[in-house]
Amino acid sequence: MTIFKDRKKIAREYKERLEKLTASKEPKTFRGPKKKRDKNLTI
């Protein structure tokens, strides 16, 4: 029973994370430029 409960908790957390990502599209746009800046710094 504990395994099923843990799976349910993980499923809830996963769904919440997906909802946050879909709801907040702004962070995704900010992540793009940051990755490019990191590449420039490494070069």
N, CA, C and O atoms as CSV, one atom per row, in Angstrom:
chain,resi,resn,atom,element,x,y,z
A,1,MET,N,N,0.835,-1.206,0.000
A,1,MET,CA,C,0.000,0.000,0.000
A,1,MET,C,C,0.870,1.257,0.000
A,1,MET,O,O,0.536,2.241,-0.660
A,2,THR,N,N,1.959,1.230,0.720
A,2,THR,CA,C,2.815,2.421,0.793
A,2,THR,C,C,3.356,2.762,-0.591
A,2,THR,O,O,3.495,3.937,-0.929
A,3,ILE,N,N,3.660,1.753,-1.386
A,3,ILE,CA,C,4.205,2.007,-2.728
A,3,ILE,C,C,3.177,2.780,-3.556
A,3,ILE,O,O,3.522,3.745,-4.238
A,4,PHE,N,N,1.918,2.352,-3.492
A,4,PHE,CA,C,0.880,3.028,-4.267
A,4,PHE,C,C,0.710,4.472,-3.799
A,4,PHE,O,O,0.548,5.381,-4.613
A,5,LYS,N,N,0.747,4.674,-2.482
A,5,LYS,CA,C,0.616,6.032,-1.940
A,5,LYS,C,C,1.763,6.904,-2.443
A,5,LYS,O,O,1.549,8.047,-2.847
A,6,ASP,N,N,2.974,6.366,-2.418
A,6,ASP,CA,C,4.137,7.126,-2.891
A,6,ASP,C,C,3.959,7.474,-4.361
A,6,ASP,O,O,4.263,8.590,-4.783
A,7,ARG,N,N,3.465,6.513,-5.141
A,7,ARG,CA,C,3.261,6.769,-6.573
A,7,ARG,C,C,2.252,7.881,-6.776
A,7,ARG,O,O,2.420,8.729,-7.652
A,8,LYS,N,N,1.196,7.877,-5.960
A,8,LYS,CA,C,0.179,8.930,-6.066
A,8,LYS,C,C,0.796,10.287,-5.750
A,8,LYS,O,O,0.531,11.269,-6.443
A,9,LYS,N,N,1.612,10.343,-4.709
A,9,LYS,CA,C,2.265,11.605,-4.333
A,9,LYS,C,C,3.162,12.090,-5.464
A,9,LYS,O,O,3.150,13.272,-5.809
A,10,ILE,N,N,3.942,11.176,-6.041
A,10,ILE,CA,C,4.849,11.546,-7.138
A,10,ILE,C,C,4.030,12.057,-8.318
A,10,ILE,O,O,4.398,13.044,-8.953
A,11,ALA,N,N,2.917,11.381,-8.609
A,11,ALA,CA,C,2.059,11.789,-9.725
A,11,ALA,C,C,1.527,13.197,-9.489
A,11,ALA,O,O,1.501,14.021,-10.404
A,12,ARG,N,N,1.101,13.470,-8.252
A,12,ARG,CA,C,0.586,14.812,-7.936
A,12,ARG,C,C,1.673,15.858,-8.133
A,12,ARG,O,O,1.432,16.890,-8.760
A,13,GLU,N,N,2.867,15.605,-7.607
A,13,GLU,CA,C,3.970,16.561,-7.740
A,13,GLU,C,C,4.312,16.774,-9.211
A,13,GLU,O,O,4.560,17.900,-9.640
A,14,TYR,N,N,4.323,15.683,-9.981
A,14,TYR,CA,C,4.653,15.787,-11.406
A,14,TYR,C,C,3.626,16.642,-12.130
A,14,TYR,O,O,3.978,17.490,-12.951
A,15,LYS,N,N,2.335,16.410,-11.818
A,15,LYS,CA,C,1.269,17.194,-12.457
A,15,LYS,C,C,1.402,18.665,-12.083
A,15,LYS,O,O,1.261,19.545,-12.932
A,16,GLU,N,N,1.676,18.929,-10.796
A,16,GLU,CA,C,1.817,20.317,-10.344
A,16,GLU,C,C,2.975,20.997,-11.072
A,16,GLU,O,O,2.866,22.154,-11.478
A,17,ARG,N,N,4.087,20.270,-11.236
A,17,ARG,CA,C,5.241,20.851,-11.932
A,17,ARG,C,C,4.879,21.169,-13.371
A,17,ARG,O,O,5.238,22.230,-13.883
A,18,LEU,N,N,4.164,20.250,-14.035
A,18,LEU,CA,C,3.770,20.477,-15.427
A,18,LEU,C,C,2.861,21.700,-15.508
A,18,LEU,O,O,3.025,22.539,-16.393
A,19,GLU,N,N,1.899,21.804,-14.582
A,19,GLU,CA,C,0.981,22.944,-14.572
A,19,GLU,C,C,1.752,24.245,-14.390
A,19,GLU,O,O,1.461,25.236,-15.058
A,20,LYS,N,N,2.729,24.249,-13.493
A,20,LYS,CA,C,3.525,25.462,-13.260
A,20,LYS,C,C,4.283,25.849,-14.524
A,20,LYS,O,O,4.348,27.027,-14.877
A,21,LEU,N,N,4.859,24.857,-15.208
A,21,LEU,CA,C,5.625,25.138,-16.424
A,21,LEU,C,C,4.702,25.697,-17.507
A,21,LEU,O,O,5.050,26.662,-18.187
A,22,THR,N,N,3.521,25.086,-17.664
A,22,THR,CA,C,2.591,25.538,-18.697
A,22,THR,C,C,2.029,26.909,-18.341
A,22,THR,O,O,1.852,27.755,-19.217
A,23,ALA,N,N,1.746,27.135,-17.047
A,23,ALA,CA,C,1.176,28.409,-16.610
A,23,ALA,C,C,2.195,29.531,-16.766
A,23,ALA,O,O,1.863,30.615,-17.246
A,24,SER,N,N,3.437,29.268,-16.360
A,24,SER,CA,C,4.476,30.306,-16.423
A,24,SER,C,C,5.361,30.068,-17.645
A,24,SER,O,O,6.363,29.356,-17.573
A,25,LYS,N,N,4.976,30.673,-18.760
A,25,LYS,CA,C,5.776,30.534,-19.984
A,25,LYS,C,C,6.906,31.565,-20.008
A,25,LYS,O,O,7.847,31.441,-20.791
A,26,GLU,N,N,6.811,32.578,-19.152
A,26,GLU,CA,C,7.836,33.628,-19.108
A,26,GLU,C,C,9.213,33.079,-18.735
A,26,GLU,O,O,10.197,33.431,-19.385
A,27,PRO,N,N,9.318,32.225,-17.709
A,27,PRO,CA,C,10.634,31.674,-17.340
A,27,PRO,C,C,11.308,30.963,-18.507
A,27,PRO,O,O,12.531,31.014,-18.635
A,28,LYS,N,N,10.527,30.297,-19.362
A,28,LYS,CA,C,11.106,29.585,-20.507
A,28,LYS,C,C,11.808,30.579,-21.432
A,28,LYS,O,O,12.901,30.301,-21.925
A,29,THR,N,N,11.188,31.732,-21.669
A,29,THR,CA,C,11.786,32.726,-22.558
A,29,THR,C,C,13.085,33.250,-21.942
A,29,THR,O,O,14.049,33.522,-22.658
A,30,PHE,N,N,13.110,33.391,-20.604
A,30,PHE,CA,C,14.324,33.880,-19.937
A,30,PHE,C,C,15.420,32.816,-19.957
A,30,PHE,O,O,16.604,33.143,-20.032
A,31,ARG,N,N,15.023,31.540,-19.891
A,31,ARG,CA,C,16.010,30.459,-19.874
A,31,ARG,C,C,16.795,30.422,-21.175
A,31,ARG,O,O,17.993,30.139,-21.155
A,32,GLY,N,N,16.151,30.701,-22.310
A,32,GLY,CA,C,16.831,30.643,-23.607
A,32,GLY,C,C,18.064,31.533,-23.638
A,32,GLY,O,O,19.168,31.036,-23.858
A,33,PRO,N,N,17.904,32.849,-23.420
A,33,PRO,CA,C,19.043,33.778,-23.447
A,33,PRO,C,C,20.127,33.387,-22.454
A,33,PRO,O,O,21.312,33.516,-22.757
A,34,LYS,N,N,19.744,32.910,-21.272
A,34,LYS,CA,C,20.741,32.532,-20.259
A,34,LYS,C,C,21.634,31.425,-20.803
A,34,LYS,O,O,22.850,31.458,-20.611
A,35,LYS,N,N,21.038,30.443,-21.483
A,35,LYS,CA,C,21.832,29.344,-22.042
A,35,LYS,C,C,22.815,29.892,-23.073
A,35,LYS,O,O,23.975,29.483,-23.107
A,36,LYS,N,N,22.349,30.819,-23.915
A,36,LYS,CA,C,23.229,31.408,-24.937
A,36,LYS,C,C,24.389,32.148,-24.266
A,36,LYS,O,O,25.532,32.049,-24.711
A,37,ARG,N,N,24.093,32.884,-23.203
A,37,ARG,CA,C,25.149,33.627,-22.488
A,37,ARG,C,C,26.177,32.656,-21.927
A,37,ARG,O,O,27.379,32.913,-21.997
A,38,ASP,N,N,25.711,31.535,-21.369
A,38,ASP,CA,C,26.641,30.539,-20.813
A,38,ASP,C,C,27.567,30.035,-21.912
A,38,ASP,O,O,28.768,29.881,-21.690
A,39,LYS,N,N,27.012,29.776,-23.105
A,39,LYS,CA,C,27.834,29.286,-24.219
A,39,LYS,C,C,28.903,30.323,-24.570
A,39,LYS,O,O,30.058,29.974,-24.813
A,40,ASN,N,N,28.509,31.598,-24.593
A,40,ASN,CA,C,29.472,32.651,-24.923
A,40,ASN,C,C,30.581,32.707,-23.870
A,40,ASN,O,O,31.747,32.919,-24.204
A,41,LEU,N,N,30.222,32.520,-22.617
A,41,LEU,CA,C,31.228,32.576,-21.547
A,41,LEU,C,C,32.206,31.411,-21.677
A,41,LEU,O,O,33.404,31.573,-21.443
A,42,THR,N,N,31.695,30.234,-22.052
A,42,THR,CA,C,32.567,29.059,-22.147
A,42,THR,C,C,33.546,29.217,-23.307
A,42,THR,O,O,34.680,28.744,-23.222
A,43,ILE,N,N,33.130,29.870,-24.381
A,43,ILE,CA,C,33.989,29.979,-25.575
A,43,ILE,C,C,35.187,30.886,-25.329
A,43,ILE,O,O,36.006,31.085,-26.227
